[in-house]
């Protein structure tokens, strides 16, 4: 994600990394929802670029 | 990451937002924020900082704001509130950020294409290969995150998130 400058996704992943140290499953689940949403937009943008 | 590393990272990079721990080894988030704000007095910049304390202590919020942080998110983190807080501190700045040069005009949506092109030294064919490999790998990594959470395997969660982030 860093390679593509996906700053929002990198922030979410860093939050997940930090949560993992504190063992908070519920918060990780909520962050994963946000991450999947943002990752979906990243995929769409990358796929558009490859097509275009 | 400790507070000293956080200050050095902010100095070395260009970020839209900092999620700052409060209880950190060597230098806590309060001191790190004070140092960042002191440096900004010379540069005239202001990077939004949101406090994310590991443990919530009485008076923490006030201390964080007094140190120069812009917002405070206590745990458990709620997705909607977290998103609103980020929008509150980052949204207006991003919405009004001037498009200074050609490279920055390449930044649209979720991605910064100037960073992507730099990563492959401007080789668009190589970038296409990297993207295709990434698009194959992404579902596997997302599934790994899901599985790690389902299994409460937080070590695996951290490793997979790190891999997906790209180091």
Backbone of each chain as ProteinMPNN parsed JSONL, in Angstrom:
{"seq_chain_A": "XXXXXXXXXXXXXXXXXXXXXXXXXXXXXXXXXXXXXXXXXXXXXXXXXXXX", "coords_chain_A": {"N_chain_A": [[0.82, -1.193, 0.0], [1.991, 1.186, 0.712], [3.634, 1.559, -1.475], [1.935, 2.456, -3.424], [1.159, 4.857, -2.502], [-1.06, 4.868, -0.866], [-2.357, 6.426, 1.369], [-4.499, 6.605, 3.272], [-5.221, 3.946, 3.672], [-2.839, 2.924, 4.641], [-2.706, 4.232, 7.098], [-4.843, 2.994, 8.427], [-3.911, 0.372, 8.494], [-1.673, 0.669, 10.089], [-2.919, 1.333, 12.448], [-4.183, -1.103, 12.934], [-1.927, -2.716, 13.321], [-0.956, -1.598, 15.689], [-3.086, -2.097, 17.399], [-2.879, -4.828, 17.518], [-0.872, -5.299, 19.277], [-2.038, -4.722, 21.62], [-4.046, -6.445, 21.897], [-6.911, -6.276, 21.256], [-9.637, -7.379, 20.148], [-12.232, -6.622, 19.35], [-11.969, -3.965, 18.534], [-10.222, -4.322, 16.439], [-11.833, -5.68, 14.632], [-13.632, -3.669, 13.92], [-11.922, -1.835, 12.706], [-11.103, -3.377, 10.57], [-13.372, -3.424, 8.974], [-13.442, -0.771, 8.053], [-11.017, -0.817, 6.715], [-11.413, -2.71, 4.647], [-13.281, -1.382, 3.144], [-11.85, 0.913, 2.291], [-9.757, -0.377, 0.958], [-11.132, -1.509, -1.129], [-11.697, 0.709, -2.676], [-9.121, 1.398, -3.403], [-8.409, -0.816, -4.98], [-10.221, -0.508, -7.088], [-9.279, 1.871, -8.204], [-6.677, 1.196, -8.956], [-7.238, -0.837, -10.789], [-8.609, 0.597, -12.732], [-6.547, 2.21, -13.667], [-4.846, 0.305, -14.793], [-6.467, -0.587, -16.879], [-6.726, 1.684, -18.33]], "CA_chain_A": [[0.0, 0.0, 0.0], [2.908, 2.342, 0.7], [4.157, 1.709, -2.832], [0.964, 3.167, -4.241], [0.777, 6.102, -1.841], [-2.425, 4.717, -0.33], [-2.155, 6.943, 2.728], [-5.592, 6.27, 4.197], [-5.148, 2.523, 3.989], [-1.649, 2.741, 5.486], [-3.084, 4.65, 8.45], [-5.685, 1.957, 9.022], [-3.072, -0.795, 8.761], [-0.844, 0.984, 11.255], [-3.806, 1.214, 13.612], [-4.341, -2.538, 13.19], [-0.674, -3.204, 13.906], [-0.883, -1.15, 17.081], [-4.097, -2.827, 18.16], [-2.473, -6.211, 17.716], [-0.025, -5.381, 20.471], [-2.864, -4.547, 22.809], [-4.985, -7.562, 21.923], [-8.276, -5.787, 21.347], [-10.267, -7.989, 18.982], [-13.415, -5.875, 18.924], [-11.518, -2.79, 17.787], [-9.64, -4.806, 15.181], [-12.949, -5.981, 13.723], [-14.176, -2.412, 13.407], [-10.938, -1.277, 11.774], [-11.088, -4.207, 9.357], [-14.489, -2.968, 8.142], [-12.971, 0.444, 7.382], [-9.92, -1.188, 5.821], [-11.962, -3.36, 3.449], [-13.939, -0.332, 2.369], [-10.8, 1.714, 1.654], [-9.02, -1.238, 0.033], [-11.977, -1.649, -2.309], [-11.499, 1.901, -3.526], [-7.768, 1.278, -3.954], [-8.461, -1.816, -6.054], [-10.923, 0.083, -8.233], [-8.422, 2.884, -8.827], [-5.577, 0.478, -9.614], [-7.78, -1.549, -11.957], [-8.881, 1.637, -13.735], [-5.267, 2.631, -14.253], [-4.359, -0.781, -15.657], [-7.313, -0.626, -18.077], [-6.654, 2.927, -19.075]], "C_chain_A": [[0.866, 1.26, 0.0], [3.382, 2.631, -0.719], [3.238, 2.555, -3.696], [0.521, 4.491, -3.598], [-0.632, 6.064, -1.286], [-2.437, 5.124, 1.143], [-3.237, 6.549, 3.707], [-5.529, 4.815, 4.636], [-3.951, 2.25, 4.9], [-1.963, 3.146, 6.928], [-3.902, 3.575, 9.159], [-4.855, 0.72, 9.378], [-2.166, -0.552, 9.964], [-1.674, 0.899, 12.539], [-4.022, -0.256, 13.963], [-3.087, -3.129, 13.813], [-0.589, -2.825, 15.375], [-1.893, -1.891, 17.948], [-3.626, -4.235, 18.468], [-1.608, -6.359, 18.956], [-0.864, -5.321, 21.749], [-3.978, -5.589, 22.903], [-6.418, -7.113, 22.142], [-9.026, -6.205, 20.091], [-11.421, -7.146, 18.459], [-13.01, -4.66, 18.089], [-10.912, -3.197, 16.453], [-10.735, -5.104, 14.172], [-13.506, -4.704, 13.112], [-13.208, -1.766, 12.409], [-10.903, -2.062, 10.468], [-12.23, -3.802, 8.415], [-14.07, -1.718, 7.36], [-11.902, 0.112, 6.348], [-10.448, -1.805, 4.531], [-12.623, -2.333, 2.539], [-12.894, 0.48, 1.587], [-10.026, 0.896, 0.628], [-9.817, -1.455, -1.25], [-11.809, -0.471, -3.256], [-10.115, 1.883, -4.16], [-7.766, 0.322, -5.146], [-9.12, -1.228, -7.293], [-10.03, 1.073, -8.967], [-7.251, 2.226, -9.565], [-6.073, -0.212, -10.888], [-8.092, -0.561, -13.084], [-7.603, 2.031, -14.451], [-4.746, 1.561, -15.217], [-5.17, -0.854, -16.959], [-7.047, 0.56, -18.991], [-5.363, 3.207, -19.742]], "O_chain_A": [[0.525, 2.265, -0.624], [3.516, 3.787, -1.119], [3.69, 3.279, -4.584], [-0.386, 5.157, -4.098], [-1.32, 7.084, -1.235], [-2.517, 4.282, 2.037], [-2.944, 6.195, 4.849], [-5.75, 4.489, 5.802], [-4.041, 1.438, 5.821], [-1.536, 2.478, 7.87], [-3.684, 3.283, 10.335], [-5.062, 0.1, 10.421], [-1.922, -1.458, 10.76], [-1.189, 0.451, 13.578], [-4.044, -0.622, 15.139], [-3.171, -3.95, 14.726], [-0.194, -3.639, 16.21], [-1.599, -2.267, 19.083], [-3.923, -4.782, 19.53], [-1.605, -7.404, 19.606], [-0.456, -5.802, 22.806], [-4.749, -5.61, 23.863], [-7.063, -7.524, 23.107], [-9.05, -5.479, 19.097], [-11.568, -6.978, 17.248], [-13.629, -4.363, 17.067], [-11.07, -2.496, 15.453], [-10.584, -4.812, 12.985], [-13.817, -4.664, 11.922], [-13.632, -1.217, 11.392], [-10.701, -1.493, 9.395], [-12.068, -3.834, 7.195], [-14.312, -1.619, 6.157], [-11.877, 0.677, 5.255], [-9.985, -1.463, 3.443], [-12.528, -2.416, 1.314], [-13.037, 0.705, 0.386], [-9.677, 1.398, -0.441], [-9.241, -1.571, -2.332], [-11.783, -0.633, -4.476], [-9.944, 2.297, -5.307], [-7.189, 0.621, -6.192], [-8.642, -1.422, -8.411], [-10.018, 1.116, -10.197], [-6.881, 2.648, -10.661], [-5.413, -0.174, -11.926], [-7.862, -0.859, -14.256], [-7.572, 2.168, -15.674], [-4.269, 1.87, -16.309], [-4.617, -1.15, -18.018], [-7.123, 0.472, -20.217], [-5.217, 4.24, -20.395]]}, "seq_chain_B": "XXXXXXXXXXXXXXXXXXXXXXXXXXXXXXXXXXXXXXXXXXXXXXXXXXXXXXXXXXXXXXXXXXXXXXXXXXXXXXXXXXXXXXXXXXXXXXXXXXXXXXXXXXXXXXXXXXXXXXXXXXXXXXXXXXXXXXXXXXXXXXXXXXXXXXXXXXXXXXXXXXXXXXX", "coords_chain_B": {"N_chain_B": [[6.719, 1.853, 18.305], [8.458, 4.624, 19.691], [8.247, 7.848, 21.387], [10.339, 9.508, 20.519], [11.012, 8.376, 18.079], [8.645, 8.862, 16.758], [8.64, 11.669, 16.529], [10.893, 12.004, 14.904], [10.047, 10.647, 12.624], [7.906, 12.213, 11.756], [9.287, 14.521, 11.18], [10.819, 13.668, 9.035], [9.08, 12.935, 7.022], [6.131, 13.452, 4.935], [3.076, 14.027, 5.955], [-0.487, 13.631, 6.242], [-1.787, 13.304, 8.587], [-1.364, 12.467, 12.048], [-1.53, 9.708, 14.15], [-1.307, 9.55, 17.404], [0.2, 7.808, 20.0], [-0.16, 7.816, 23.577], [0.902, 6.795, 25.978], [4.056, 5.923, 25.744], [7.276, 4.333, 25.315], [10.414, 5.723, 26.491], [9.964, 8.438, 25.353], [6.993, 10.11, 25.929], [3.724, 10.516, 24.292], [2.779, 13.082, 24.742], [5.029, 14.728, 25.183], [6.31, 14.296, 22.761], [4.477, 15.453, 21.011], [4.577, 18.107, 21.861], [7.192, 18.742, 21.039], [6.957, 18.457, 18.258], [5.117, 20.488, 17.714], [6.639, 22.702, 18.511], [8.618, 22.675, 16.574], [7.055, 23.228, 14.398], [6.441, 25.848, 14.769], [8.481, 27.189, 13.628], [8.4, 26.378, 10.979], [5.843, 26.97, 10.181], [3.916, 25.177, 9.495], [1.166, 22.887, 10.178], [0.477, 19.889, 11.362], [-2.209, 17.698, 11.667], [-2.909, 16.099, 14.756], [-4.026, 13.255, 16.345], [-4.844, 11.97, 19.442], [-4.338, 8.694, 20.65], [-4.782, 6.955, 23.172], [-3.409, 4.194, 25.039], [-4.321, 3.365, 27.534], [-7.022, 4.755, 29.234], [-6.895, 7.535, 31.196], [-7.915, 9.609, 33.916], [-8.32, 12.975, 33.069], [-6.676, 12.83, 30.917], [-7.473, 13.601, 28.302], [-7.569, 16.418, 28.422], [-4.894, 16.954, 28.97], [-3.705, 16.046, 26.625], [-4.764, 17.777, 24.681], [-3.799, 20.173, 25.657], [-1.11, 19.771, 25.214], [-0.975, 20.101, 22.545], [-2.246, 18.481, 20.775], [-4.852, 17.761, 18.373], [-7.227, 16.355, 18.534], [-8.863, 13.716, 20.382], [-9.146, 10.321, 20.768], [-10.748, 7.916, 22.484], [-10.636, 4.551, 23.768], [-13.081, 1.88, 23.796], [-12.486, 1.967, 20.27], [-14.764, 3.385, 18.079], [-16.026, 2.841, 14.918], [-17.492, 4.763, 13.369], [-17.25, 7.133, 14.839], [-14.488, 7.387, 14.884], [-13.936, 7.755, 12.176], [-15.334, 10.148, 11.751], [-13.881, 11.84, 13.395], [-11.368, 11.858, 12.179], [-12.076, 13.018, 9.721], [-12.843, 15.496, 10.667], [-10.447, 16.699, 11.532], [-8.74, 16.426, 9.373], [-10.133, 16.657, 6.952], [-11.03, 19.419, 6.129], [-8.534, 20.557, 5.671], [-7.402, 18.98, 3.616], [-9.295, 19.402, 1.673], [-8.877, 22.009, 0.927], [-6.31, 22.088, 0.122], [-3.711, 23.396, -1.824], [-3.027, 22.632, -5.253], [0.052, 22.177, -5.977], [2.023, 21.454, -7.864], [2.94, 19.602, -10.843], [3.382, 16.901, -10.141], [1.857, 16.651, -7.829], [-0.636, 16.94, -8.894], [-1.058, 14.494, -9.903], [-2.097, 13.078, -7.865], [-4.891, 11.484, -6.966], [-8.077, 10.459, -5.663], [-7.801, 7.53, -3.659], [-5.143, 7.045, -3.948], [-1.682, 8.018, -4.374], [-0.314, 8.782, -7.152], [2.103, 9.802, -7.906], [3.89, 8.893, -5.993], [3.689, 6.161, -6.482], [4.727, 6.008, -9.108], [7.299, 6.938, -8.648], [8.269, 4.828, -7.159], [8.805, 2.895, -9.005], [10.618, 4.048, -10.596], [9.482, 5.521, -12.671], [8.749, 3.666, -14.552], [6.241, 2.538, -16.286], [5.39, 0.098, -17.247], [6.551, -1.737, -15.506], [5.245, -0.895, -13.209], [2.654, -1.657, -13.792], [2.966, -4.446, -13.733], [3.589, -4.757, -11.036], [1.224, -3.864, -9.862], [-0.594, -5.767, -10.815], [0.36, -8.066, -9.575], [-0.025, -7.314, -6.954], [-2.815, -7.058, -6.857], [-3.549, -9.676, -7.059], [-2.556, -10.689, -4.711], [-3.775, -9.249, -2.675], [-6.519, -10.096, -1.89], [-5.888, -12.465, -0.546], [-4.341, -11.587, 1.58], [-6.163, -9.922, 2.917], [-8.02, -11.821, 3.66], [-6.411, -13.228, 5.377], [-6.114, -11.357, 7.44], [-8.751, -11.278, 8.342], [-9.047, -13.915, 9.222], [-7.12, -14.036, 11.215], [-8.184, -12.287, 13.098], [-10.57, -13.598, 13.671], [-9.553, -15.843, 14.896], [-8.451, -14.74, 17.07], [-5.76, -14.251, 16.905], [-3.447, -12.278, 17.457], [-0.787, -11.756, 16.964], [-0.372, -12.768, 14.403], [-2.15, -11.092, 13.104], [-0.874, -8.597, 13.351], [1.476, -9.079, 11.863], [0.461, -9.647, 9.319], [-0.901, -7.285, 8.7], [1.285, -5.597, 8.616], [2.673, -6.636, 6.429], [0.83, -6.145, 4.365], [0.739, -3.42, 4.452], [3.221, -2.788, 3.535], [5.743, -2.768, 4.737]], "CA_chain_B": [[7.359, 3.166, 18.09], [8.456, 5.494, 20.861], [8.001, 9.247, 21.061], [11.458, 10.065, 19.745], [10.864, 7.885, 16.703], [7.492, 9.562, 16.171], [9.075, 13.024, 16.157], [11.806, 11.879, 13.761], [9.262, 10.235, 11.456], [7.156, 13.389, 11.291], [10.272, 15.436, 10.582], [11.384, 13.123, 7.796], [8.087, 12.629, 6.014], [5.059, 14.399, 4.631], [1.892, 13.292, 6.362], [-1.733, 14.385, 6.401], [-2.358, 13.06, 9.909], [-0.597, 11.624, 12.959], [-2.252, 9.053, 15.237], [-0.242, 9.572, 18.414], [0.018, 7.14, 21.276], [0.113, 8.7, 24.726], [1.877, 6.085, 26.794], [5.072, 5.302, 24.891], [8.571, 4.265, 26.0], [11.457, 6.736, 26.279], [9.33, 9.76, 25.309], [5.56, 9.871, 25.74], [3.099, 11.242, 23.202], [2.616, 14.497, 25.09], [6.299, 15.393, 24.925], [6.552, 14.227, 21.319], [3.612, 16.458, 20.378], [5.141, 19.444, 22.155], [8.362, 18.948, 20.178], [6.472, 18.658, 16.882], [4.52, 21.832, 17.64], [7.734, 23.685, 18.577], [9.255, 22.708, 15.246], [6.119, 23.842, 13.456], [6.456, 27.303, 14.955], [9.473, 27.713, 12.68], [8.021, 26.07, 9.59], [4.522, 27.517, 9.879], [2.987, 24.093, 9.173], [0.414, 22.3, 11.289], [-0.014, 18.556, 11.03], [-3.209, 17.276, 12.658], [-2.507, 14.985, 15.621], [-5.114, 12.68, 17.146], [-4.34, 11.117, 20.519], [-4.949, 7.367, 20.778], [-4.146, 6.395, 24.368], [-3.572, 2.762, 25.325], [-5.168, 3.304, 28.726], [-7.654, 6.052, 29.467], [-6.733, 8.008, 32.563], [-8.646, 10.846, 34.171], [-7.576, 14.182, 32.724], [-5.828, 12.575, 29.741], [-7.908, 14.384, 27.149], [-7.13, 17.801, 28.618], [-3.428, 16.987, 28.836], [-3.357, 15.877, 25.212], [-5.093, 19.007, 23.963], [-2.858, 21.2, 26.119], [0.199, 19.5, 24.598], [-1.014, 20.526, 21.146], [-2.987, 17.561, 19.902], [-6.079, 18.371, 17.858], [-8.386, 15.575, 18.955], [-8.578, 12.618, 21.304], [-10.061, 9.196, 20.549], [-10.531, 6.924, 23.536], [-11.052, 3.196, 23.424], [-12.967, 1.189, 22.499], [-12.655, 2.816, 19.092], [-15.983, 3.154, 17.296], [-15.658, 3.168, 13.538], [-18.107, 6.001, 12.886], [-16.647, 8.263, 15.554], [-13.103, 7.475, 14.431], [-13.981, 8.341, 10.842], [-15.746, 11.552, 11.892], [-12.781, 12.598, 14.003], [-10.355, 12.05, 11.136], [-12.608, 14.013, 8.774], [-12.867, 16.794, 11.34], [-9.119, 17.317, 11.604], [-8.015, 16.341, 8.098], [-10.974, 16.989, 5.814], [-10.943, 20.788, 5.623], [-7.185, 20.845, 5.174], [-7.225, 18.327, 2.323], [-10.212, 19.988, 0.709], [-8.408, 23.315, 0.478], [-4.877, 22.037, -0.157], [-3.438, 23.816, -3.192], [-2.315, 21.727, -6.144], [1.22, 23.011, -6.188], [2.841, 21.129, -9.015], [2.441, 18.524, -11.696], [3.379, 15.648, -9.406], [0.732, 16.596, -6.904], [-1.863, 16.79, -9.669], [-1.238, 13.08, -10.163], [-2.705, 12.476, -6.696], [-6.349, 11.515, -6.986], [-8.689, 9.356, -4.943], [-7.1, 6.915, -2.536], [-3.732, 6.793, -4.247], [-0.795, 9.088, -4.813], [0.367, 8.146, -8.293], [3.499, 10.257, -7.987], [4.652, 7.949, -5.155], [3.717, 4.877, -7.195], [5.651, 6.101, -10.239], [8.652, 7.035, -8.08], [8.672, 3.503, -6.661], [9.276, 2.083, -10.14], [11.458, 4.941, -11.412], [8.768, 5.977, -13.85], [8.552, 2.562, -15.504], [4.82, 2.205, -16.178], [5.201, -1.339, -17.488], [6.864, -2.389, -14.236], [4.172, -0.566, -12.264], [1.511, -2.517, -14.14], [3.272, -5.788, -13.202], [3.482, -4.696, -9.57], [-0.2, -3.75, -9.53], [-1.266, -7.056, -11.066], [0.761, -8.987, -8.505], [-0.679, -6.845, -5.724], [-4.248, -7.357, -6.917], [-3.693, -11.111, -6.785], [-2.177, -10.978, -3.329], [-4.606, -8.523, -1.712], [-7.59, -10.878, -1.258], [-5.298, -13.45, 0.366], [-3.927, -10.88, 2.799], [-7.375, -9.494, 3.638], [-8.567, -13.034, 4.283], [-5.521, -13.518, 6.51], [-6.485, -10.45, 8.534], [-10.044, -11.746, 8.862], [-8.837, -15.176, 9.936], [-6.364, -13.741, 12.437], [-9.115, -11.701, 14.074], [-11.509, -14.653, 14.085], [-8.828, -16.757, 15.786], [-7.826, -13.919, 18.125], [-4.314, -14.415, 16.742], [-3.039, -10.893, 17.252], [0.554, -11.721, 16.371], [-0.574, -12.932, 12.966], [-2.807, -9.867, 12.634], [0.153, -7.557, 13.217], [2.393, -9.423, 10.769], [-0.241, -9.522, 8.035], [-1.123, -5.85, 8.467], [2.587, -5.037, 8.256], [2.947, -7.067, 5.053], [-0.074, -5.438, 3.452], [1.138, -2.004, 4.458], [4.423, -2.653, 2.71], [6.907, -2.484, 5.594]], "C_chain_B": [[7.341, 3.961, 19.394], [8.333, 6.957, 20.408], [9.107, 9.875, 20.225], [11.369, 9.649, 18.28], [9.703, 8.591, 16.009], [7.885, 10.962, 15.699], [9.963, 12.962, 14.908], [11.049, 11.516, 12.488], [8.494, 11.418, 10.882], [8.103, 14.375, 10.611], [10.68, 14.974, 9.189], [10.356, 12.979, 6.68], [7.099, 13.748, 5.776], [3.742, 13.672, 4.871], [0.68, 14.218, 6.45], [-2.253, 14.305, 7.828], [-1.397, 12.215, 10.73], [-1.556, 11.041, 13.996], [-1.22, 8.801, 16.326], [-0.639, 8.766, 19.646], [0.31, 8.121, 22.396], [1.155, 8.055, 25.621], [2.862, 5.368, 25.861], [6.395, 5.294, 25.635], [9.483, 5.437, 25.621], [10.894, 8.161, 26.254], [7.844, 9.546, 25.065], [4.989, 10.765, 24.635], [2.923, 12.725, 23.474], [3.892, 15.273, 24.748], [6.605, 15.404, 23.421], [5.72, 15.292, 20.592], [4.152, 17.862, 20.631], [6.332, 19.744, 21.246], [7.939, 19.213, 18.734], [5.902, 20.065, 16.738], [5.591, 22.928, 17.721], [8.405, 23.821, 17.216], [8.351, 23.409, 14.231], [6.07, 25.363, 13.617], [7.455, 27.956, 13.997], [9.025, 27.519, 11.238], [6.688, 26.697, 9.201], [3.507, 26.454, 9.493], [2.182, 23.684, 10.405], [-0.125, 20.952, 10.848], [-1.033, 18.14, 12.09], [-2.715, 16.061, 13.446], [-3.71, 14.542, 16.442], [-4.494, 11.751, 18.186], [-5.098, 9.796, 20.525], [-4.306, 6.658, 21.966], [-4.404, 4.898, 24.511], [-4.518, 2.569, 26.5], [-5.735, 4.698, 28.957], [-7.534, 6.412, 30.941], [-7.462, 9.338, 32.714], [-7.756, 12.047, 33.832], [-6.693, 14.04, 31.507], [-6.176, 13.498, 28.579], [-7.391, 15.819, 27.242], [-5.616, 17.917, 28.437], [-3.005, 16.904, 27.366], [-3.619, 17.169, 24.429], [-4.141, 20.139, 24.373], [-1.483, 21.02, 25.481], [0.22, 19.884, 23.124], [-1.703, 19.559, 20.213], [-4.321, 18.198, 19.53], [-7.341, 17.662, 18.331], [-7.915, 14.402, 19.798], [-9.608, 11.531, 21.06], [-9.769, 8.141, 21.603], [-11.085, 5.574, 23.1], [-12.228, 2.768, 24.291], [-13.248, 2.136, 21.334], [-13.931, 2.417, 18.365], [-15.744, 3.677, 15.894], [-16.206, 4.519, 13.09], [-17.466, 7.228, 13.538], [-15.212, 8.487, 15.09], [-13.041, 8.163, 13.063], [-14.345, 9.832, 10.917], [-14.611, 12.416, 12.445], [-11.688, 12.874, 12.981], [-10.815, 13.112, 10.14], [-12.553, 15.412, 9.382], [-11.499, 17.468, 11.299], [-8.395, 17.348, 10.263], [-8.825, 16.887, 6.933], [-10.814, 18.402, 5.29], [-9.579, 21.109, 5.036], [-6.986, 20.249, 3.779], [-8.093, 18.983, 1.262], [-9.693, 21.304, 0.148], [-6.942, 23.305, 0.103], [-4.618, 22.442, -1.606], [-2.707, 22.738, -3.976], [-1.074, 22.447, -6.629], [1.979, 22.706, -7.474], [2.259, 19.934, -9.758], [2.351, 17.204, -10.943], [2.16, 15.541, -8.503], [-0.589, 16.441, -7.652], [-2.107, 15.332, -10.042], [-1.941, 12.392, -9.01], [-4.221, 12.603, -6.783], [-6.857, 10.352, -6.162], [-7.857, 8.864, -3.79], [-5.591, 6.906, -2.721], [-2.977, 8.072, -4.599], [0.072, 8.51, -5.929], [1.795, 8.641, -8.446], [4.396, 9.341, -7.15], [4.787, 6.615, -5.885], [4.723, 4.912, -8.34], [7.1, 6.219, -9.761], [9.169, 5.656, -7.68], [9.219, 2.628, -7.774], [10.118, 2.928, -11.098], [10.783, 5.318, -12.726], [8.478, 4.908, -14.894], [7.105, 2.067, -15.405], [4.547, 0.722, -16.437], [5.47, -2.125, -16.199], [5.748, -2.125, -13.215], [2.945, -1.44, -12.531], [1.726, -3.93, -13.588], [3.097, -5.822, -11.686], [2.013, -4.664, -9.147], [-0.899, -5.096, -9.714], [-0.911, -8.077, -9.984], [0.059, -8.613, -7.197], [-2.16, -7.228, -5.713], [-4.517, -8.849, -6.706], [-3.495, -11.418, -5.314], [-3.151, -10.376, -2.309], [-5.713, -9.368, -1.087], [-7.062, -11.891, -0.247], [-4.925, -12.78, 1.693], [-5.14, -10.411, 3.613], [-8.024, -10.682, 4.345], [-7.723, -13.424, 5.497], [-5.821, -12.637, 7.709], [-7.776, -10.926, 9.196], [-9.864, -12.99, 9.727], [-8.108, -14.936, 11.253], [-7.278, -13.168, 13.518], [-10.065, -12.778, 14.603], [-10.862, -15.606, 15.083], [-8.201, -16.042, 16.979], [-6.307, -14.07, 18.095], [-3.727, -13.041, 16.416], [-1.622, -10.769, 16.715], [0.458, -11.826, 14.845], [-1.225, -11.68, 12.369], [-1.772, -8.762, 12.386], [1.076, -7.812, 12.04], [1.72, -9.208, 9.419], [-0.507, -8.053, 7.7], [0.174, -5.185, 8.011], [2.931, -5.383, 6.807], [2.105, -6.28, 4.057], [0.291, -3.957, 3.361], [2.342, -1.791, 3.553], [5.611, -2.222, 3.53], [6.693, -1.295, 6.478]], "O_chain_B": [[6.341, 3.972, 20.112], [8.317, 7.257, 19.214], [8.84, 10.677, 19.33], [11.61, 10.443, 17.371], [9.771, 8.883, 14.815], [7.508, 11.387, 14.606], [9.808, 13.756, 13.981], [11.365, 12.011, 11.407], [8.44, 11.602, 9.666], [7.762, 14.984, 9.597], [10.862, 15.785, 8.281], [10.727, 12.909, 5.508], [7.212, 14.838, 6.336], [3.344, 12.809, 4.088], [0.807, 15.418, 6.697], [-3.064, 15.132, 8.242], [-0.699, 11.354, 10.194], [-2.302, 11.776, 14.643], [-0.357, 7.934, 16.181], [-1.68, 9.012, 20.256], [0.958, 9.144, 22.178], [2.158, 8.674, 25.979], [2.536, 4.34, 25.268], [6.627, 6.146, 26.493], [9.33, 6.049, 24.564], [11.309, 9.001, 27.053], [7.465, 8.876, 24.104], [5.671, 11.647, 24.114], [2.918, 13.535, 22.547], [3.844, 16.327, 24.114], [7.096, 16.397, 22.885], [6.208, 15.948, 19.672], [4.181, 18.699, 19.729], [6.471, 20.859, 20.743], [8.496, 20.086, 18.067], [6.174, 20.751, 15.753], [5.463, 23.966, 17.072], [8.717, 24.923, 16.765], [8.827, 24.092, 13.325], [5.694, 26.075, 12.686], [7.299, 29.113, 13.608], [9.24, 28.38, 10.386], [6.433, 26.929, 8.02], [2.358, 26.778, 9.193], [2.488, 24.088, 11.527], [-1.066, 20.877, 10.058], [-0.749, 18.222, 13.285], [-2.173, 15.117, 12.873], [-4.332, 15.342, 17.142], [-3.716, 10.857, 17.851], [-6.324, 9.765, 20.421], [-3.392, 5.853, 21.791], [-5.471, 4.399, 24.154], [-5.405, 1.716, 26.465], [-5.016, 5.694, 28.884], [-8.011, 5.688, 31.816], [-7.604, 10.094, 31.753], [-6.601, 12.122, 34.251], [-6.034, 14.995, 31.096], [-5.299, 14.095, 27.955], [-6.851, 16.364, 26.279], [-5.125, 18.865, 27.824], [-2.082, 17.59, 26.926], [-2.796, 17.593, 23.617], [-3.732, 20.952, 23.545], [-0.775, 21.997, 25.235], [1.286, 19.985, 22.518], [-1.747, 19.778, 19.003], [-4.852, 19.044, 20.249], [-8.389, 18.284, 18.508], [-6.718, 14.135, 19.907], [-10.81, 11.784, 21.134], [-8.692, 7.546, 21.622], [-11.896, 5.483, 22.179], [-12.362, 3.247, 25.418], [-14.132, 2.99, 21.406], [-14.144, 1.24, 18.072], [-15.312, 4.814, 15.706], [-15.483, 5.325, 12.503], [-17.18, 8.225, 12.875], [-14.772, 9.624, 14.922], [-12.205, 9.036, 12.828], [-13.745, 10.664, 10.237], [-14.41, 13.556, 12.026], [-11.146, 13.978, 12.919], [-10.045, 13.995, 9.761], [-12.253, 16.388, 8.694], [-11.404, 18.671, 11.058], [-7.534, 18.199, 10.041], [-8.271, 17.511, 6.028], [-10.492, 18.581, 4.116], [-9.467, 21.829, 4.044], [-6.474, 20.911, 2.877], [-7.693, 19.108, 0.104], [-10.027, 21.676, -0.977], [-6.367, 24.351, -0.2], [-5.235, 21.895, -2.519], [-1.871, 22.019, -3.43], [-1.13, 23.232, -7.575], [2.52, 23.615, -8.104], [1.249, 19.349, -9.367], [1.372, 16.471, -11.081], [1.517, 14.495, -8.416], [-1.548, 15.882, -7.119], [-3.21, 14.964, -10.446], [-2.349, 11.238, -9.143], [-4.766, 13.702, -6.686], [-6.148, 9.362, -5.98], [-7.278, 9.647, -3.038], [-4.845, 6.773, -1.751], [-3.554, 9.059, -5.054], [1.066, 7.832, -5.671], [2.618, 7.962, -9.059], [5.524, 9.045, -7.542], [5.861, 6.014, -5.905], [5.485, 3.964, -8.529], [8.014, 5.675, -10.381], [10.351, 5.352, -7.84], [10.008, 1.718, -7.52], [10.306, 2.567, -12.26], [11.437, 5.421, -13.764], [8.015, 5.215, -15.992], [6.785, 1.263, -14.53], [3.587, 0.16, -15.909], [4.731, -3.045, -15.847], [5.36, -3.015, -12.459], [2.285, -1.9, -11.6], [0.804, -4.541, -13.048], [2.541, -6.766, -11.125], [1.61, -5.343, -8.202], [-1.696, -5.511, -8.873], [-1.759, -8.847, -9.535], [-0.387, -9.476, -6.442], [-2.69, -7.665, -4.692], [-5.586, -9.233, -6.23], [-4.163, -12.28, -4.743], [-3.332, -10.918, -1.219], [-5.85, -9.369, 0.136], [-7.696, -12.15, 0.776], [-5.158, -13.325, 2.771], [-5.143, -10.493, 4.841], [-8.51, -10.568, 5.47], [-8.246, -13.888, 6.51], [-5.79, -13.094, 8.851], [-7.89, -10.974, 10.421], [-10.441, -13.108, 10.808], [-8.428, -15.544, 12.274], [-7.165, -13.514, 14.694], [-10.331, -12.864, 15.802], [-11.518, -16.113, 15.994], [-7.509, -16.655, 17.792], [-5.65, -14.023, 19.134], [-3.536, -12.691, 15.251], [-1.292, -9.772, 16.073], [1.108, -11.086, 14.107], [-0.886, -11.265, 11.261], [-1.794, -8.088, 11.355], [1.424, -6.89, 11.303], [2.32, -8.663, 8.492], [-0.354, -7.633, 6.553], [0.165, -4.322, 7.133], [3.417, -4.539, 6.054], [2.607, -5.811, 3.035], [0.159, -3.335, 2.307], [2.471, -0.759, 2.894], [6.41, -1.401, 3.081], [7.579, -0.933, 7.252]]}, "name": "protein", "num_of_chains": 2, "seq": "XXXXXXXXXXXXXXXXXXXXXXXXXXXXXXXXXXXXXXXXXXXXXXXXXXXXXXXXXXXXXXXXXXXXXXXXXXXXXXXXXXXXXXXXXXXXXXXXXXXXXXXXXXXXXXXXXXXXXXXXXXXXXXXXXXXXXXXXXXXXXXXXXXXXXXXXXXXXXXXXXXXXXXXXXXXXXXXXXXXXXXXXXXXXXXXXXXXXXXXXXXXXXXXXXXXXXXXXXXX"}
